Amino acid sequence: MPRLILALIAGALFGLGLTISQMINPAKVLGFLDFAGNWDPSLAFVLASAVAVAAAGFALARRRSAPLLDSRFVVPSKTHLDGRLLTVAVLFGIGWGLIGYCPGPALASLSVGGLGSGIFVIAMLVGMFGFVVLDRRLTRTSNRR
Amino acid sequence: MQHFTPVAATLGGTLIGLSAAILWLGDGRIAGISGIVGPIAGGTGSRSEWTWRLAFLLGLIAAPRIYELAAGRAPRILLSSDPLLLVVAGLLVGFGARLGGGCTSGHGVCGLARLSPRSITATVLFTASAALTVFLTRHHFGI
């Protein structure tokens, strides 16, 4: 139960951060991405302050062998760079630049964004499901070899 | 009308960083949105991992309403109303975030904070790609 409350609070803080910084508004995000237009540097300030505070948290955690409420830190497993990451980051960027939504703001906007948010999120979830299908197929192919 | 808002941006960013910090310190989990919602969309992962993820998403989705109650006005959202564009962008973002192992929060916030070379590369690449997309759509094709 404490883990669930922590996750709920973390989610709410994340969503409030997106709302207060207006990153929940795609027009604001596109204003940052539009370097050739009337450029709005706000997103860089959001990212810089978020990274600074998160880095302090990660630094504090390095002194501990386990988090407060669980037995271990679940460290992201992949650390190497590969061609797949590079291609896919470009695809993700195209999607982000077309509308101005990435997964966090899109989900947070569900409660206030109307039909457009809903359409985007459903397509995004379908895209995520598509990854699972592709991943299974790739695993099966490599197992067969 | 809507332009550079450094104070709100820094305050909001601080809250996002705080969220990532407490989730890592408290639960040892990365606050990467696509890593949180992806397994739910794909029907993968264990039940114990699903419960905290759903709790996080509940907080995330409720937050703009909490803001509305506190501030007395709804957050402004200016979103394209072209359904085809929304679907194509959504598919690319969802598929790309999962196949690339993260999105703006996982790679961008947590990955940069952990100085992960993989995340730094991903963040630079997808931001450049998004900026190029905006350049082409706004200044060449007029979408």
Contacts between the chains, C-beta under 8 A, distances in Angstrom:
chain1	res1	chain2	res2	distance
A	3	B	26	7.8
A	3	B	27	5.7
A	3	B	52	5.5
A	4	B	51	6.1
A	4	B	52	6.0
A	4	B	55	4.5
A	5	B	55	7.6
A	6	B	22	6.7
A	6	B	23	7.1
A	6	B	26	4.6
A	6	B	27	5.7
A	6	B	52	7.9
A	7	B	23	7.0
A	7	B	27	6.7
A	7	B	29	7.8
A	7	B	52	4.1
A	7	B	53	7.3
A	7	B	55	4.1
A	7	B	56	4.3
A	7	B	59	7.3
A	8	B	55	4.4
A	8	B	56	6.9
A	8	B	58	6.1
A	8	B	59	4.5
A	9	B	22	7.1
A	9	B	59	6.5
A	10	B	19	4.6
A	10	B	20	7.9
A	10	B	22	5.5
A	10	B	23	4.3
A	10	B	26	7.8
A	10	B	31	6.3
A	10	B	56	5.9
A	10	B	59	6.8
A	11	B	19	7.4
A	11	B	55	6.7
A	11	B	56	3.7
A	11	B	57	6.2
A	11	B	58	6.4
A	11	B	59	2.7
A	11	B	60	4.1
A	11	B	61	8.0
A	11	B	63	7.4
A	12	B	59	3.6
A	12	B	60	7.1
A	12	B	62	6.4
A	12	B	63	5.1
A	12	B	66	6.6
A	13	B	15	5.1
A	13	B	16	7.4
A	13	B	18	5.6
A	13	B	19	3.9
A	13	B	22	7.4
A	13	B	59	7.6
A	13	B	63	7.9
A	14	B	15	7.4
A	14	B	16	5.7
A	14	B	19	4.0
A	14	B	20	7.8
A	14	B	31	6.3
A	14	B	33	7.9
A	14	B	56	7.7
A	14	B	59	7.3
A	14	B	60	5.6
A	14	B	63	7.3
A	14	B	105	7.6
A	15	B	59	6.3
A	15	B	60	4.2
A	15	B	61	6.9
A	15	B	62	7.0
A	15	B	63	2.5
A	15	B	64	6.4
A	15	B	66	7.9
A	16	B	12	7.7
A	16	B	15	5.4
A	16	B	63	4.7
A	16	B	66	6.6
A	16	B	67	6.0
A	17	B	12	4.4
A	17	B	13	6.6
A	17	B	14	7.3
A	17	B	15	3.3
A	17	B	16	3.7
A	17	B	17	7.9
A	17	B	18	7.7
A	17	B	19	6.6
A	18	B	12	6.6
A	18	B	16	6.8
A	18	B	63	7.3
A	19	B	12	7.3
A	19	B	63	5.8
A	19	B	64	4.9
A	19	B	67	4.5
A	19	B	75	5.0
A	20	B	8	5.7
A	20	B	11	5.6
A	20	B	12	4.0
A	20	B	15	6.7
A	20	B	67	7.0
A	21	B	5	7.8
A	21	B	8	5.7
A	21	B	9	4.9
A	21	B	11	7.1
A	21	B	12	2.5
A	21	B	13	6.0
A	21	B	16	7.6
A	22	B	2	7.4
A	22	B	5	6.6
A	22	B	8	6.5
A	22	B	9	7.7
A	22	B	12	7.4
A	22	B	75	7.1
A	22	B	76	7.3
A	23	B	12	6.8
A	24	B	64	6.2
A	24	B	75	5.5
A	24	B	77	6.4
A	25	B	2	7.5
A	25	B	75	6.9
A	25	B	76	5.5
A	25	B	77	5.2
A	25	B	78	6.0
A	26	B	77	7.2
A	26	B	78	6.5
A	26	B	79	5.1
A	26	B	80	7.3
A	27	B	2	6.3
A	27	B	78	3.7
A	27	B	79	7.8
A	28	B	2	6.1
A	30	B	134	5.9
A	30	B	138	8.0
A	31	B	2	6.8
A	31	B	3	7.5
A	33	B	127	7.6
A	33	B	130	5.1
A	33	B	131	4.8
A	33	B	133	7.7
A	33	B	134	4.3
A	34	B	131	7.7
A	34	B	134	5.0
A	34	B	135	7.4
A	34	B	138	6.0
A	35	B	131	5.7
A	35	B	135	7.1
A	36	B	135	5.5
A	36	B	138	7.7
A	36	B	139	5.6
A	37	B	138	6.3
A	37	B	139	7.3
A	38	B	3	7.4
A	40	B	2	7.5
A	40	B	3	5.6
A	40	B	4	5.4
A	41	B	4	5.9
A	41	B	6	7.8
A	42	B	4	5.8
A	42	B	5	5.2
A	42	B	6	6.9
A	42	B	8	7.6
A	42	B	9	4.2
A	43	B	9	7.3
A	45	B	6	5.3
A	45	B	9	3.7
A	45	B	10	5.2
A	45	B	13	6.3
A	46	B	9	4.7
A	46	B	10	7.5
A	46	B	12	5.7
A	46	B	13	3.9
A	46	B	16	7.0
A	47	B	13	6.6
A	47	B	108	6.2
A	47	B	109	6.9
A	47	B	112	7.6
A	48	B	13	6.7
A	49	B	9	7.4
A	49	B	10	4.6
A	49	B	11	7.9
A	49	B	12	8.0
A	49	B	13	3.3
A	49	B	14	5.0
A	49	B	16	8.0
A	49	B	17	6.3
A	50	B	13	4.1
A	50	B	14	7.2
A	50	B	16	4.1
A	50	B	17	4.0
A	50	B	20	7.1
A	50	B	109	4.7
A	51	B	17	6.7
A	51	B	108	8.0
A	51	B	109	5.9
A	51	B	112	4.7
A	51	B	113	4.9
A	52	B	17	6.4
A	52	B	113	7.9
A	53	B	13	7.5
A	53	B	14	5.4
A	53	B	16	7.8
A	53	B	17	2.7
A	53	B	18	5.5
A	53	B	20	7.6
A	53	B	21	6.0
A	54	B	16	7.9
A	54	B	17	4.3
A	54	B	20	4.0
A	54	B	21	5.5
A	54	B	24	7.7
A	54	B	31	7.9
A	54	B	109	5.6
A	54	B	110	6.0
A	54	B	113	3.8
A	55	B	17	7.9
A	55	B	112	8.0
A	55	B	113	4.0
A	55	B	114	7.8
A	56	B	17	7.8
A	56	B	21	6.6
A	57	B	17	7.3
A	57	B	18	7.7
A	57	B	20	6.5
A	57	B	21	2.4
A	57	B	22	7.1
A	57	B	24	5.6
A	57	B	25	5.6
A	57	B	113	7.6
A	58	B	21	7.3
A	58	B	24	6.2
A	58	B	110	7.9
A	58	B	113	5.4
A	58	B	114	5.6
A	60	B	21	7.6
A	60	B	25	6.2
A	61	B	24	5.6
A	61	B	25	5.2
A	64	B	25	7.8
A	66	B	28	7.0
A	67	B	24	7.0
A	67	B	25	6.0
A	67	B	26	5.8
A	67	B	27	5.5
A	67	B	28	3.6
A	68	B	25	6.4
A	68	B	26	5.0
A	68	B	27	7.8
A	69	B	26	5.3
A	69	B	27	5.4
A	70	B	27	5.5
A	70	B	28	5.0
A	72	B	28	5.9
A	73	B	24	7.2
A	73	B	28	3.9
A	74	B	28	5.4
A	74	B	29	5.6
A	74	B	30	7.1
A	76	B	30	6.2
A	76	B	101	7.3
A	76	B	102	7.8
A	76	B	106	7.8
A	76	B	111	7.9
A	76	B	116	7.3
A	78	B	101	5.6
A	78	B	118	6.6
A	79	B	116	6.8
A	79	B	117	7.6
A	79	B	118	5.9
A	80	B	118	6.9
A	81	B	117	6.6
A	81	B	118	5.6
A	81	B	121	5.9
A	84	B	99	6.8
A	84	B	100	7.7
A	85	B	100	5.6
A	85	B	101	6.9
A	85	B	118	6.5
A	85	B	121	7.0
A	85	B	122	6.0
A	86	B	121	7.4
A	86	B	125	6.3
A	88	B	96	5.1
A	88	B	99	4.5
A	88	B	100	3.8
A	89	B	96	7.3
A	89	B	100	5.2
A	89	B	121	7.5
A	89	B	122	4.6
A	89	B	125	3.8
A	89	B	126	4.4
A	89	B	129	6.8
A	90	B	125	6.1
A	90	B	126	7.1
A	90	B	129	4.5
A	91	B	92	5.4
A	91	B	95	7.1
A	91	B	96	4.2
A	91	B	99	7.8
A	91	B	100	7.8
A	91	B	129	7.8
A	92	B	92	6.6
A	92	B	93	6.1
A	92	B	96	3.1
A	92	B	97	5.7
A	92	B	100	5.7
A	92	B	103	6.8
A	92	B	126	4.8
A	92	B	129	7.4
A	93	B	96	7.8
A	93	B	125	6.7
A	93	B	126	3.8
A	93	B	127	6.8
A	93	B	128	6.8
A	93	B	129	2.6
A	93	B	130	4.1
A	93	B	131	7.9
A	93	B	132	7.6
A	93	B	133	6.5
A	94	B	89	8.0
A	94	B	92	5.6
A	94	B	129	5.9
A	94	B	130	7.3
A	94	B	133	5.0
A	95	B	88	7.4
A	95	B	89	4.5
A	95	B	90	7.1
A	95	B	91	7.2
A	95	B	92	2.9
A	95	B	93	3.8
A	95	B	94	8.0
A	95	B	96	6.0
A	96	B	89	7.6
A	96	B	93	6.0
A	96	B	104	7.5
A	96	B	126	6.5
A	96	B	129	7.9
A	96	B	130	4.3
A	96	B	133	7.6
A	97	B	129	6.9
A	97	B	130	3.6
A	97	B	131	6.8
A	97	B	132	7.2
A	97	B	133	2.9
A	97	B	134	4.7
A	97	B	137	7.2
A	98	B	85	5.9
A	98	B	88	6.6
A	98	B	89	4.0
A	98	B	92	7.4
A	98	B	133	6.0
A	98	B	137	6.8
A	99	B	79	7.2
A	99	B	80	5.6
A	99	B	85	6.4
A	99	B	86	6.3
A	99	B	89	4.0
A	99	B	90	7.7
A	100	B	79	7.6
A	100	B	80	7.9
A	101	B	79	7.6
A	101	B	89	7.0
A	101	B	90	7.8
A	101	B	93	6.8
A	102	B	33	7.8
A	102	B	93	6.1
A	102	B	97	7.5
A	102	B	103	5.2
A	102	B	104	4.3
A	102	B	105	7.8
A	103	B	33	4.3
A	103	B	34	4.7
A	103	B	37	6.4
A	103	B	93	6.5
A	103	B	94	7.3
A	103	B	97	5.7
A	103	B	103	4.9
A	103	B	104	7.5
A	103	B	105	7.4
A	104	B	33	4.1
A	104	B	60	7.2
A	104	B	103	7.3
A	104	B	104	6.6
A	104	B	105	5.0
A	106	B	90	7.6
A	106	B	93	7.4
A	107	B	33	6.6
A	107	B	37	6.5
A	107	B	57	6.6
A	107	B	60	5.7
A	107	B	61	6.1
A	108	B	60	5.2
A	108	B	61	6.2
A	108	B	63	5.9
A	108	B	64	5.8
A	109	B	64	6.8
A	109	B	77	5.9
A	109	B	79	7.7
A	110	B	61	5.2
A	111	B	61	5.2
A	111	B	62	6.5
A	111	B	63	8.0
A	111	B	64	5.3
A	111	B	65	5.1
A	112	B	64	4.5
A	112	B	65	6.9
A	112	B	68	7.1
A	112	B	74	5.7
A	112	B	75	6.0
A	112	B	77	6.4
A	113	B	77	5.0
A	113	B	79	6.2
A	114	B	77	7.8
A	114	B	79	7.9
A	116	B	79	4.3
A	116	B	80	6.8
A	116	B	81	5.9
A	116	B	86	5.9
A	117	B	77	7.5
A	117	B	79	6.7
A	119	B	83	5.8
A	119	B	86	4.5
A	119	B	87	6.4
A	119	B	90	7.1
A	120	B	79	7.8
A	120	B	86	4.7
A	120	B	87	7.8
A	120	B	89	6.7
A	120	B	90	4.4
A	120	B	93	8.0
A	121	B	90	6.9
A	122	B	90	7.1
A	123	B	86	6.6
A	123	B	87	4.4
A	123	B	88	7.7
A	123	B	89	7.4
A	123	B	90	2.7
A	123	B	91	5.0
A	123	B	94	6.8
A	124	B	90	4.2
A	124	B	91	7.3
A	124	B	93	5.4
A	124	B	94	3.6
A	125	B	37	7.4
A	125	B	41	4.2
A	125	B	94	6.2
A	126	B	41	7.9
A	126	B	90	7.5
A	126	B	91	6.4
A	126	B	94	6.6
A	127	B	90	6.4
A	127	B	91	4.2
A	127	B	92	6.8
A	127	B	93	6.6
A	127	B	94	2.7
A	127	B	95	3.7
A	127	B	96	7.5
A	127	B	97	8.0
A	127	B	98	7.5
A	128	B	34	7.1
A	128	B	37	7.0
A	128	B	38	4.8
A	128	B	41	3.9
A	128	B	42	5.9
A	128	B	94	4.3
A	128	B	95	6.9
A	128	B	97	7.2
A	128	B	98	5.0
A	129	B	41	5.2
A	129	B	42	5.3
A	129	B	43	7.7
A	129	B	94	8.0
A	130	B	91	7.4
A	130	B	94	7.4
A	130	B	95	5.2
A	131	B	38	7.2
A	131	B	42	6.7
A	131	B	94	7.5
A	131	B	95	5.5
A	131	B	98	3.7
A	131	B	99	5.3
A	132	B	41	7.9
A	132	B	42	3.4
A	132	B	43	7.2
A	132	B	44	6.0
A	132	B	98	7.7
A	134	B	99	7.5
A	135	B	99	8.0
